[in-house]
Amino acid sequence: MADDIDLDGRDEPGRGANDHAELLSELDSHDLAVAADFDPDADTGRFEYDPDADPDAVFPQSVASGGPTPTGVILWTRLSPAVFDPDERLAVRVARDPDLDDVVYEGVVTDAEQIRAHDYTVKVDLDGHLDSDREYHYRFYYRDTASRVGRCRTLPAPDASLERVRFAVLACQNFLNGYYPAYHYVADEDVDFLVHVGDFIYESDDGDFKGLGSYDYPGREKALPSGNGRVWGLADYRYLYRTYRSDRFLQEALEAHTLIVGWDDHEMVNDLYWDRRTDAPAGDHPRGDDSAFMTDLIADAMHAWWEYMPARVHYDPGGDNLQDRFRLWRDLEFGDLVTLVMTDERLFRDPPREAISTPDNVGPHREPPGRTMLGEDQREWLVDTITGSERTWTVWADEVLTVPLRIGSGPLSLYPVQGGWDGYTRERMQITEAIAEAAVDNFVTLTGDMHCYIAAYSQSSYPGRVTGGEGVAQGERIGVEFMTPAVTSLNVAEALHLTRGWRRTLTEPLLSWLVPAMNPHIEFFDSHHWGYSVVEFTDDACTYVGYAVDKTTNSPDAERSVVAAYRVPEGEVSLTDVTEQYRTR
C-alpha cells in the first residue's frame, strides 16, 4: 500500500483527491508508527551516532511534541525520503536531563510501511510512560544521525495544586508575508506550553492574502506540486507543512515547548463552512461550489494536519461523514488551576454573511434563526464543560473573535468580522447567557484570527443593535477576552498601507482610540504590529502580555517590544493596564 506514494512524499502523477479516499481509509488512524519497548543492552547500536552528522539531512523538519497528558506526550519527527531505508529502524530516547543520561524510556519504531505511507512522519505516543508535571528531553536516532534534542512537558495530575501555568499563544503565520523571529523569542520564553489557535499554514502559493502594504520576502517563495495557486489535494497540503516546518525559528519553538494546537480555516480553505444543502464543505476556492471535490479536499486537509501535528484528537479517516471523522474539540486540565477548552469553529459552521452591503440587512439584529458555528453537540459540550469546570480559571481557546466588533453607530453600523461570532450572534447569546446563569468565575477567552491585539470584556449581551434590537440593556460582564496577534499575516494597517512613516504615526493612535470608542466592551485594540502573547495564570491573577516582533527581519536579533499588558485579579472581572510595568522590565 505504501508504494502508492513516491519516496519524495509527492503523490503519483494524475492522482486526485478521490483516489486518496480509499488509501487514507485503509491507513491506521491512531498510530502513524508504533514505538515498541526494547532492551537497550540487546541493541545498543540503535543509539550510536556520528556527532558531526547534520541532523537536517535526516530530520529536515526537526522534532516536536504535543498532546500532553499527566502520563505522557506525543513525540513527532519526519525522516528525509532521501535517506529512508525500510530495513533500518528509527529509535527514540527520553530522559530527565538535557544530556539524555537519566533515561526513562527507549523504543524503536517497527512499522516502516506506516512511515512511508504518511509522508515519512512519525508519532510516538508516550501516554502511560512518564510522570506528571515533569519536563523531559528526547531525541530520535536513525542510522548514524541523531536529531536535535527536544524538550517536552506532561500535564499536572488533575488534583495537583499549582502555583502557575504559562502559555505562549500564537496564530496566523502566512509564510509568504514575513519571517518568523517571533518563534525564536517564543523558544526562549519561560512557558509551560505553546497554544496555537489556528492558521498554522496558508493554502496558497501566491499573493492572495497580501495587502497594499505587503512586501515580498526573499526565501519565502513557494510552488505547490499541483501547479495551482491554491491547494488541490494531499500532495499540496503536505508540501505546505513541510515548507512551514522547515523554518529554523519555528523549529526552535517546537523543540523547546509542547504544543497544544487547534485549527482555523487556512489549514483547509479560506472561509470554510458547511453547506447544509449539499451536506458538504464549501469555501473560498476556485472549485468551492463543487461538493464532491471539496469533500475530498477537506479530507486531505484533515489527514495532512493529523500527520504533521502532534495532537491528541479523535480521527477516523474511514468515517462516513467528514464531521464524524475528526473531533478537534477537547479539554485539558492543569491541576486545580486551569481548565483549557479547545473548539472547532470551521467544520460545523453555517455560511458566513456578507459584512458590507446594506448594513440594515446584514447587521446581527437581522440574523436568521437557527444559524450555528459549533453545531448542537459541540455547543452543548462547550457549555457543559465551561459551566462544570472546578478549576480556578476556565479558559476557552477560541479560533475567532468572540466579542462584537462594530464600526459606526446604530443603523449605520458595519460588522467587518462576520467570520467571527458577529455572524452567529444568537448562538453566542446561548453560550454567554448560560455562562452568566451558571455564575462561572474567572472565565477567560483566548483567540486569534483577526491579526490584532485585543483586550476586552465578554458579556452576556451587548448594548444597542448588537444583540437583537434597539434598547437592549448592557449585559453582565462574564469574563475577559484576549486576542493574540498574527505572527506574520495581513492586518488592517498593512492592508491599507498604514504601517510605515507618517501613515503609521497618524493612524496607530487613531485606530487604537476609535475601535474602543465604538465598542465600549473593548479596552485595548492594536492592528499595527505582529508577534505573540504570553498568558499566565496563578491563584491571584491572569496576566496577558502582547509582544511585537519585527517580521521583516529574518534574524534572531529582530526587534521585540511590549505592545500591551493587562492583569485580571482572581474573583474579579476587571482589566487593569500594566503595560508600563512590563515595558520597563
C-alpha positions as CSV (number, residue, x, y, z in Angstrom):
1,M,0.0,0.0,0.0
2,A,2.8,2.4,0.8
3,D,4.2,2.1,-2.7
4,D,1.3,4.3,-3.9
5,I,3.2,7.2,-2.6
6,D,6.6,8.2,-4.1
7,L,9.7,8.5,-2.0
8,D,9.8,12.2,-2.3
9,G,6.4,12.5,-0.5
10,R,4.5,13.7,-3.5
11,D,1.6,11.8,-5.0
12,E,1.9,9.9,-8.2
13,P,1.1,12.0,-11.3
14,G,-2.6,12.1,-12.0
15,R,-3.8,11.1,-8.6
16,G,-6.7,13.2,-7.4
17,A,-8.5,13.7,-4.2
18,N,-11.0,11.0,-5.0
19,D,-8.1,8.5,-5.4
20,H,-6.8,9.3,-1.9
21,A,-10.1,8.4,-0.1
22,E,-9.5,4.6,-0.4
23,L,-5.9,4.9,0.5
24,L,-6.5,7.1,3.6
25,S,-9.4,4.9,4.8
26,E,-7.1,1.9,5.0
27,L,-4.3,3.6,6.9
28,D,-4.1,3.3,10.7
29,S,-5.9,6.3,12.1
30,H,-4.4,6.1,15.5
31,D,-0.7,5.1,15.2
32,L,1.4,6.6,12.5
33,A,4.1,4.3,13.7
34,V,4.2,2.3,16.9
35,A,7.2,2.5,19.2
36,A,7.9,-0.8,20.8
37,D,9.9,-1.1,24.1
38,F,13.1,-3.0,23.8
39,D,16.1,-3.8,25.9
40,P,18.9,-1.3,25.0
41,D,21.5,-3.7,26.2
42,A,20.5,-6.1,23.5
43,D,20.6,-3.4,20.8
44,T,22.9,-0.6,21.9
45,G,23.8,0.2,18.3
46,R,20.4,2.0,17.9
47,F,21.8,5.0,19.9
48,E,25.3,5.2,18.3
49,Y,25.6,8.2,16.0
50,D,28.2,10.5,14.4
51,P,28.3,13.7,16.4
52,D,29.3,15.6,13.2
53,A,26.4,14.3,11.2
54,D,24.0,17.0,10.1
55,P,20.6,16.4,11.7
56,D,18.8,18.5,9.0
57,A,19.9,15.9,6.4
58,V,17.9,13.1,8.1
59,F,15.3,15.1,10.1
60,P,14.5,18.1,7.9
61,Q,11.6,19.2,10.0
62,S,13.4,18.5,13.3
63,V,11.2,17.3,16.2
64,A,8.2,18.4,18.1
65,S,5.9,17.2,21.0
66,G,2.2,17.7,21.7
67,G,-0.9,16.0,23.0
68,P,0.2,16.2,26.7
69,T,-1.5,14.1,29.3
70,P,-0.5,13.6,33.0
71,T,1.5,10.5,32.0
72,G,2.8,11.3,28.6
73,V,3.1,13.3,25.3
74,I,3.2,12.5,21.6
75,L,6.7,12.9,20.1
76,W,6.9,13.8,16.4
77,T,9.5,13.8,13.7
78,R,9.9,13.3,10.0
79,L,12.6,11.4,8.1
80,S,14.1,12.6,4.8
81,P,12.9,10.4,2.0
82,A,16.4,10.6,0.5
83,V,17.8,8.6,3.5
84,F,14.8,6.4,4.2
85,D,15.5,2.6,4.3
86,P,12.7,0.3,5.2
87,D,15.2,-2.1,6.7
88,E,16.5,0.5,9.2
89,R,14.8,1.2,12.5
90,L,14.1,4.6,14.0
91,A,14.9,4.8,17.7
92,V,13.8,7.3,20.4
93,R,15.2,8.0,23.8
94,V,13.6,10.1,26.6
95,A,15.4,11.3,29.7
96,R,15.1,13.7,32.6
97,D,18.2,15.7,31.7
98,P,19.3,17.5,28.5
99,D,22.3,15.2,28.0
100,L,19.9,12.2,28.0
101,D,21.8,10.3,30.6
102,D,18.9,9.8,33.1
103,V,16.9,7.7,30.7
104,V,13.2,6.9,31.4
105,Y,12.1,5.5,28.0
106,E,13.7,3.9,25.0
107,G,12.0,2.4,22.0
108,V,12.2,1.6,18.3
109,V,9.7,2.3,15.6
110,T,8.9,-1.0,13.9
111,D,6.5,-0.2,11.1
112,A,8.4,1.2,8.1
113,E,5.4,0.9,5.8
114,Q,3.4,3.3,8.0
115,I,6.3,5.8,7.9
116,R,6.5,5.8,4.2
117,A,2.7,5.9,3.8
118,H,2.4,9.1,5.9
119,D,4.9,11.3,4.1
120,Y,7.7,9.9,6.4
121,T,6.2,11.5,9.5
122,V,6.4,9.6,12.8
123,K,4.5,9.9,16.0
124,V,5.4,8.1,19.2
125,D,2.7,8.2,21.9
126,L,4.3,8.0,25.4
127,D,1.0,8.2,27.3
128,G,1.4,5.9,30.4
129,H,5.2,6.1,30.4
130,L,6.0,9.4,32.1
131,D,5.4,11.2,35.4
132,S,3.0,14.1,35.7
133,D,4.1,17.7,35.7
134,R,7.6,16.9,34.6
135,E,10.0,18.3,32.0
136,Y,11.7,15.7,29.8
137,H,14.2,15.7,27.0
138,Y,14.1,13.5,23.9
139,R,15.9,12.6,20.7
140,F,15.4,10.4,17.7
141,Y,18.2,8.3,16.1
142,Y,18.3,7.0,12.6
143,R,21.3,5.2,11.0
144,D,24.3,7.2,12.1
145,T,22.5,10.5,12.8
146,A,20.8,11.9,15.9
147,S,18.1,14.6,15.7
148,R,18.2,17.8,17.7
149,V,17.2,17.4,21.3
150,G,13.6,18.3,22.1
151,R,12.1,19.3,25.4
152,C,8.6,18.3,26.4
153,R,6.3,18.6,29.4
154,T,3.5,16.4,30.8
155,L,0.3,17.8,32.3
156,P,0.0,18.0,36.1
157,A,-2.2,15.4,37.9
158,P,-5.8,16.5,38.0
159,D,-5.7,17.0,41.8
160,A,-2.3,18.8,41.8
161,S,-2.1,22.2,43.5
162,L,-0.3,24.5,41.1
163,E,1.3,27.9,41.6
164,R,1.1,28.9,38.0
165,V,0.6,27.9,34.4
166,R,2.0,30.0,31.5
167,F,1.1,29.7,27.8
168,A,2.7,31.2,24.8
169,V,-0.2,31.9,22.4
170,L,0.2,32.1,18.6
171,A,-1.9,32.4,15.5
172,C,-1.9,33.2,11.8
173,Q,1.6,32.8,10.2
174,N,1.4,33.3,6.4
175,F,4.8,32.1,5.2
176,L,4.8,34.4,2.2
177,N,4.1,37.5,4.3
178,G,7.0,37.7,6.7
179,Y,9.7,35.9,8.7
180,Y,9.3,34.1,12.0
181,P,11.8,35.7,14.5
182,A,8.8,35.7,16.9
183,Y,9.2,32.0,17.3
184,H,12.9,32.5,18.2
185,Y,11.7,34.6,21.2
186,V,9.0,32.1,22.0
187,A,11.6,29.3,22.2
188,D,13.3,31.2,25.0
189,E,10.2,32.1,26.9
190,D,9.7,30.6,30.3
191,V,6.3,29.0,29.5
192,D,4.8,25.6,30.2
193,F,3.1,25.0,26.9
194,L,2.6,26.6,23.4
195,V,-1.0,27.1,22.4
196,H,-1.7,27.7,18.7
197,V,-5.2,28.8,17.9
198,G,-5.1,28.3,14.1
199,D,-3.9,29.3,10.6
200,F,-0.7,27.4,11.1
201,I,-0.4,27.3,7.3
202,Y,-2.0,29.2,4.4
203,E,-3.3,27.3,1.5
204,S,-1.9,29.3,-1.4
205,D,1.5,29.9,-3.0
206,D,0.8,33.4,-4.4
207,G,-0.2,36.8,-3.1
208,D,-3.9,36.0,-2.3
209,F,-3.5,37.0,1.3
210,K,-1.5,40.2,1.0
211,G,-2.4,43.9,1.0
212,L,-1.3,47.3,-0.2
213,G,1.4,47.5,2.4
214,S,2.7,43.9,2.0
215,Y,6.2,43.2,0.6
216,D,8.0,40.3,-0.9
217,Y,10.3,38.3,1.4
218,P,13.3,36.6,-0.2
219,G,13.5,32.9,0.6
220,R,9.7,32.6,1.3
221,E,8.7,31.6,-2.2
222,K,6.6,28.5,-2.7
223,A,5.3,26.4,-5.6
224,L,2.6,23.8,-4.9
225,P,3.2,20.4,-6.5
226,S,-0.1,20.6,-8.3
227,G,0.9,23.7,-10.2
228,N,-2.1,25.6,-8.9
229,G,-2.2,28.8,-6.9
230,R,-4.4,27.1,-4.3
231,V,-4.3,23.7,-2.7
232,W,-5.6,20.9,-4.9
233,G,-5.0,17.8,-2.8
234,L,-3.0,15.9,-0.3
235,A,0.4,16.5,-2.0
236,D,-0.2,20.3,-1.8
237,Y,-1.1,20.2,1.9
238,R,1.9,18.0,2.7
239,Y,4.2,20.3,0.8
240,L,2.9,23.3,2.8
241,Y,3.5,21.7,6.1
242,R,7.0,20.5,5.1
243,T,7.8,24.1,3.9
244,Y,6.5,25.9,7.0
245,R,8.1,23.3,9.3
246,S,11.5,23.9,7.6
247,D,11.7,27.3,9.2
248,R,14.5,27.2,11.8
249,F,12.9,29.7,14.2
250,L,9.6,27.7,14.2
251,Q,11.6,24.5,14.7
252,E,13.3,26.1,17.8
253,A,9.9,26.8,19.4
254,L,8.5,23.4,18.7
255,E,11.7,21.8,20.0
256,A,11.5,23.8,23.2
257,H,7.8,23.6,24.1
258,T,5.0,21.0,24.0
259,L,2.3,22.1,21.5
260,I,-1.5,22.3,22.1
261,V,-2.9,23.1,18.7
262,G,-6.2,23.9,17.1
263,W,-7.1,25.0,13.5
264,D,-8.9,27.7,11.7
265,D,-9.8,28.0,8.0
266,H,-6.4,28.3,6.3
267,E,-5.4,24.8,7.3
268,M,-8.1,23.8,4.9
269,V,-9.7,26.5,2.7
270,N,-10.3,30.2,3.3
271,D,-13.7,31.0,4.9
272,L,-14.5,27.3,5.1
273,Y,-18.1,26.4,6.1
274,W,-20.6,23.6,5.9
275,D,-23.3,23.8,3.3
276,R,-26.4,22.1,4.7
277,R,-28.0,21.9,1.2
278,T,-25.3,19.7,-0.1
279,D,-24.2,18.3,3.2
280,A,-20.6,19.1,2.2
281,P,-17.9,21.7,3.0
282,A,-17.6,24.8,0.9
283,G,-15.5,28.0,0.9
284,D,-13.2,30.4,-1.0
285,H,-11.6,28.1,-3.6
286,P,-11.8,28.0,-7.4
287,R,-13.9,24.8,-7.0
288,G,-15.6,25.8,-3.8
289,D,-19.0,25.0,-5.1
290,D,-18.1,21.5,-6.2
291,S,-19.2,19.5,-3.2
292,A,-17.5,16.2,-4.3
293,F,-14.2,18.0,-4.9
294,M,-14.5,19.9,-1.7
295,T,-15.3,16.8,0.4
296,D,-12.2,15.1,-0.9
297,L,-10.1,18.2,-0.5
298,I,-11.0,18.8,3.2
299,A,-10.5,15.1,3.8
300,D,-7.0,15.6,2.5
301,A,-6.5,18.7,4.6
302,M,-7.6,16.8,7.8
303,H,-5.2,14.0,7.0
304,A,-2.2,16.2,6.4
305,W,-2.9,18.2,9.6
306,W,-3.1,15.0,11.6
307,E,0.2,13.7,10.0
308,Y,2.1,16.9,10.8
309,M,0.6,17.9,14.2
310,P,1.4,16.0,17.4
311,A,-2.2,16.4,18.6
312,R,-4.2,14.0,20.7
313,V,-7.5,14.1,18.8
314,H,-10.0,11.5,17.6
315,Y,-9.6,10.8,13.8
316,D,-11.3,8.2,11.8
317,P,-10.4,8.6,8.1
318,G,-12.9,5.9,7.1
319,G,-15.9,7.7,8.7
320,D,-19.0,8.2,6.5
321,N,-19.2,12.0,7.1
322,L,-16.3,14.5,7.4
323,Q,-17.9,15.9,10.5
324,D,-17.8,12.5,12.1
325,R,-14.2,11.7,11.1
326,F,-12.5,14.4,13.2
327,R,-13.1,15.6,16.7
328,L,-10.9,18.6,17.3
329,W,-12.8,19.8,20.3
330,R,-11.4,18.7,23.6
331,D,-10.4,20.0,27.1
332,L,-7.3,19.8,29.1
333,E,-6.9,20.2,32.9
334,F,-3.9,21.8,34.6
335,G,-4.1,20.6,38.1
336,D,-6.5,22.6,40.2
337,L,-5.7,25.9,38.4
338,V,-6.9,25.8,34.8
339,T,-9.4,24.1,32.5
340,L,-8.5,24.8,28.8
341,V,-11.2,24.2,26.3
342,M,-10.4,23.9,22.6
343,T,-13.2,24.2,19.9
344,D,-13.7,23.6,16.2
345,E,-15.3,26.7,14.6
346,R,-14.9,25.7,11.0
347,L,-16.2,22.2,10.3
348,F,-19.7,22.8,11.6
349,R,-20.4,26.4,10.8
350,D,-23.2,27.8,8.6
351,P,-22.1,30.0,5.6
352,P,-20.7,33.5,6.5
353,R,-22.9,36.5,6.0
354,E,-21.8,39.5,3.9
355,A,-20.2,42.1,6.1
356,I,-20.6,45.2,4.0
357,S,-23.5,45.8,1.6
358,T,-26.7,47.2,3.1
359,P,-25.9,47.4,6.8
360,D,-29.6,47.3,7.8
361,N,-29.8,43.9,6.1
362,V,-26.6,42.3,7.4
363,G,-26.4,43.6,11.0
364,P,-26.6,41.0,13.7
365,H,-30.1,42.1,14.6
366,R,-31.2,40.8,11.1
367,E,-29.6,37.4,11.6
368,P,-31.8,34.5,10.5
369,P,-32.7,32.0,13.3
370,G,-31.0,28.6,13.6
371,R,-27.5,29.7,12.5
372,T,-24.6,27.8,14.1
373,M,-20.9,27.9,14.3
374,L,-20.3,24.9,16.6
375,G,-23.2,22.6,15.8
376,E,-25.5,21.4,18.5
377,D,-23.4,18.6,20.0
378,Q,-20.2,20.7,20.3
379,R,-22.2,23.7,21.7
380,E,-23.8,21.6,24.4
381,W,-20.4,20.1,25.2
382,L,-18.8,23.5,25.4
383,V,-21.4,24.9,27.7
384,D,-21.3,21.8,30.0
385,T,-17.5,21.9,30.1
386,I,-17.3,25.6,30.9
387,T,-20.1,25.7,33.5
388,G,-18.9,22.4,35.1
389,S,-15.3,23.4,35.5
390,E,-14.0,23.2,39.1
391,R,-10.6,24.8,38.4
392,T,-9.7,28.3,39.5
393,W,-9.6,29.6,35.8
394,T,-11.7,28.4,32.9
395,V,-10.2,29.2,29.6
396,W,-11.7,28.9,26.1
397,A,-9.2,28.7,23.3
398,D,-11.5,30.2,20.6
399,E,-10.4,30.4,17.0
400,V,-12.2,33.6,16.1
401,L,-13.2,36.8,17.8
402,T,-16.0,36.2,20.3
403,V,-16.9,39.7,21.3
404,P,-18.7,42.1,18.9
405,L,-16.6,44.5,16.8
406,R,-18.7,47.3,15.3
407,I,-17.6,50.2,13.0
408,G,-20.1,53.0,13.1
409,S,-23.2,53.6,15.3
410,G,-26.8,52.4,15.4
411,P,-28.3,51.6,12.0
412,L,-25.2,52.8,10.2
413,S,-23.0,50.1,11.9
414,L,-20.9,47.7,10.0
415,Y,-19.7,44.4,11.4
416,P,-16.5,43.6,9.4
417,V,-15.7,40.4,11.2
418,Q,-18.7,38.4,10.1
419,G,-16.4,35.3,10.1
420,G,-16.2,35.7,13.8
421,W,-19.1,35.5,16.2
422,D,-20.8,38.6,14.9
423,G,-22.2,36.4,12.2
424,Y,-23.6,33.9,14.8
425,T,-25.0,36.1,17.5
426,R,-27.9,34.0,18.5
427,E,-25.6,31.1,19.3
428,R,-23.2,33.4,21.0
429,M,-26.0,34.6,23.3
430,Q,-26.9,31.0,24.1
431,I,-23.4,30.4,25.3
432,T,-22.8,33.7,27.1
433,E,-26.2,33.6,28.9
434,A,-25.6,30.0,30.0
435,I,-22.2,31.1,31.5
436,A,-23.8,34.1,33.2
437,E,-26.6,31.9,34.6
438,A,-24.1,29.4,36.0
439,A,-22.0,32.3,37.5
440,V,-18.8,30.9,36.2
441,D,-15.9,32.6,38.0
442,N,-12.6,33.6,36.3
443,F,-13.7,33.0,32.7
444,V,-11.0,33.9,30.0
445,T,-11.2,33.6,26.3
446,L,-8.0,33.3,24.2
447,T,-8.5,34.0,20.5
448,G,-6.8,34.8,17.2
449,D,-7.8,35.0,13.5
450,M,-8.2,38.9,13.3
451,H,-4.5,39.6,13.4
452,C,-4.8,42.2,16.1
453,Y,-4.1,42.7,19.8
454,I,-7.4,43.0,21.8
455,A,-8.2,43.1,25.5
456,A,-12.0,43.1,26.1
457,Y,-14.9,42.2,28.3
458,S,-17.1,39.2,27.5
459,Q,-20.7,40.0,28.3
460,S,-24.0,38.1,28.5
461,S,-25.3,40.6,26.0
462,Y,-24.2,43.8,24.4
463,P,-26.0,47.2,24.1
464,G,-27.7,48.7,21.1
465,R,-28.3,46.6,18.0
466,V,-25.5,44.1,18.6
467,T,-27.9,41.5,20.1
468,G,-31.3,42.0,18.7
469,G,-32.8,45.4,18.6
470,E,-32.8,48.9,20.0
471,G,-32.8,49.5,23.7
472,V,-31.1,46.2,24.7
473,A,-29.6,46.6,28.1
474,Q,-26.0,46.5,28.9
475,G,-25.2,42.8,29.6
476,E,-23.4,41.4,32.6
477,R,-19.7,41.1,32.4
478,I,-18.9,37.4,32.5
479,G,-15.2,37.3,31.7
480,V,-12.4,38.8,29.6
481,E,-11.1,38.1,26.1
482,F,-7.5,38.4,24.9
483,M,-6.6,38.2,21.2
484,T,-3.1,37.1,20.2
485,P,-1.7,38.9,17.2
486,A,-0.7,37.3,13.9
487,V,2.9,36.2,13.6
488,T,3.1,37.5,10.0
489,S,-0.4,37.6,8.4
490,L,-2.0,40.6,6.9
491,N,-3.5,43.0,9.5
492,V,-5.7,46.1,9.0
493,A,-2.9,48.6,8.9
494,E,-0.9,46.6,6.5
495,A,-3.9,46.0,4.2
496,L,-4.3,49.8,4.0
497,H,-0.6,50.6,3.7
498,L,-0.5,52.3,7.1
499,T,2.4,50.6,8.9
500,R,5.2,52.9,7.9
501,G,6.2,56.6,8.2
502,W,3.7,59.3,8.7
503,R,0.8,57.0,8.0
504,R,1.7,54.8,11.0
505,T,2.3,57.8,13.2
506,L,-1.1,59.2,12.4
507,T,-3.3,56.0,12.2
508,E,-1.9,53.9,15.1
509,P,-3.2,56.1,17.9
510,L,-6.3,56.9,15.9
511,L,-7.4,53.2,15.4
512,S,-6.4,52.4,19.0
513,W,-8.8,55.1,20.1
514,L,-11.6,54.7,17.5
515,V,-12.3,51.0,17.9
516,P,-12.8,51.0,21.7
517,A,-14.8,54.2,21.4
518,M,-17.3,52.4,19.1
519,N,-17.1,49.2,21.2
520,P,-17.3,50.0,24.9
521,H,-16.6,46.4,25.9
522,I,-13.1,46.6,24.2
523,E,-10.4,48.1,26.4
524,F,-7.5,47.9,24.0
525,F,-7.0,47.5,20.3
526,D,-3.9,47.5,18.1
527,S,-3.6,46.4,14.4
528,H,-0.2,47.8,13.5
529,H,2.1,45.0,14.9
530,W,2.8,41.3,14.7
531,G,4.1,38.9,17.3
532,Y,2.7,36.7,20.0
533,S,1.4,36.8,23.5
534,V,2.2,35.1,26.9
535,V,-0.7,34.5,29.3
536,E,0.0,33.5,32.9
537,F,-2.5,32.0,35.4
538,T,-1.9,32.0,39.1
539,D,-4.1,31.7,42.2
540,D,-4.1,35.5,42.3
541,A,-4.4,36.7,38.7
542,C,-4.4,36.2,35.0
543,T,-1.9,38.3,33.1
544,Y,-1.7,38.9,29.4
545,V,1.4,40.3,27.7
546,G,1.3,41.1,23.9
547,Y,4.7,41.3,22.3
548,A,5.6,42.8,18.9
549,V,8.4,41.3,16.9
550,D,9.7,42.7,13.6
551,K,8.6,40.2,10.9
552,T,10.7,41.9,8.2
553,T,14.0,40.8,9.7
554,N,14.9,37.1,9.4
555,S,17.3,37.3,12.3
556,P,17.3,36.2,16.0
557,D,18.1,39.8,16.7
558,A,14.8,41.2,15.3
559,E,13.4,43.9,17.4
560,R,10.9,42.9,20.1
561,S,8.8,45.2,22.3
562,V,5.7,45.1,24.6
563,V,2.6,46.3,22.9
564,A,0.1,45.8,25.8
565,A,-0.2,44.0,29.1
566,Y,-3.3,43.5,31.2
567,R,-3.9,41.9,34.6
568,V,-7.2,40.3,35.8
569,P,-7.4,39.7,39.6
570,E,-8.8,36.4,40.6
571,G,-12.5,36.7,41.5
572,E,-13.0,39.9,39.6
573,V,-14.0,40.8,36.0
574,S,-11.6,43.7,35.8
575,L,-8.9,44.6,33.2
576,T,-6.0,46.5,34.8
577,D,-3.5,48.0,32.3
578,V,0.0,47.0,33.5
579,T,1.8,47.7,30.2
580,E,4.4,50.1,31.6
581,Q,5.4,47.6,34.3
582,Y,6.4,45.1,31.5
583,R,8.0,47.7,29.2
584,T,10.4,48.7,32.0
585,R,11.5,45.1,32.8
